[in-house]
C-alpha cells in the first residue's frame, strides 16, 4: 500500500494512492494511522492526484541516521569502513516533501551534496529489540535525500549543521507499507542530478542491514512510532566525482527506489 500525505485547498489529508487517484483516510497524520492498528478509516472520498500538493509523508519524531554504511561510499571519500554503525541525528525541521525546494545561503556553504537513501519508518515502540523481531516494528519505507554540506561537515567536526539545516532532508513521495517490501535489502537506489545518473546502488550492499540497525539503535534509544532511520548512501556522491561536483542554483536531484517511486527536488541558492 502506498500512503500519501497531501493538501487540497489548504487542508491536509492522508490517503492511499491508487493509480492517479487517492482514497482519503479518516486520520489526521501518519502516526495516528500507525496507532489505529490497521483499522483504516476509509472515508469513501476520492481525490485526484493531479489536484493534490504532495507533502512530506510524515513529520518524523527522531531522525537517526547512519554514516558510511556502504563500503564503496566509505572508500570513495577516503574513510575507513566502520566497525559498528556510525550514528548521528538529523533535525526533524530539515524535512521537506517531494517537489519542495532545497535551499541554502551561499555564505554558509558552497559544497552541497546529494545522498540517496532508504528511510525506515518505525511504527511500534521498540526498546532493546532483537534482530529477529526488528522488522516487525517497521511501519513502512520511504526515500530520503540526506543533503550534506561537505565544507561544514569537515569544518564543524560533527554533522549537525552539515546535514540538519532547514530543507536538507527531502522525504517521499509516499510511504510503502512494510508488507509490500518484505526484503528491504533487495532494493535498487538510483540518484540522478539534472538527468545524469550519479548513484546506482543496492541496499543489499549495506554494511549493517535494517534488522541490525533497528536492534542496535533500540539499545540506545526508545524507538517510537513516527521515528525514522536513514540507512546510509551508496557510492556516487558529488564530492567523489572527478572533479568534485556540488549542487547549485536550479540543480534538480531525483532519487528512485522502487516500489516507492521517485523523490525529486530542485535547489535554490540564497
Ligand atoms: Mg547519509
Boltz pocket constraint, residues with backbone or C-beta under 6 A from the ligand:
constraints:
  - pocket:
      binder: B
      contacts: [[A, 65], [A, 66], [A, 67], [A, 115], [A, 117], [A, 146], [A, 230], [A, 232], [A, 233]]
      max_distance: 6.0
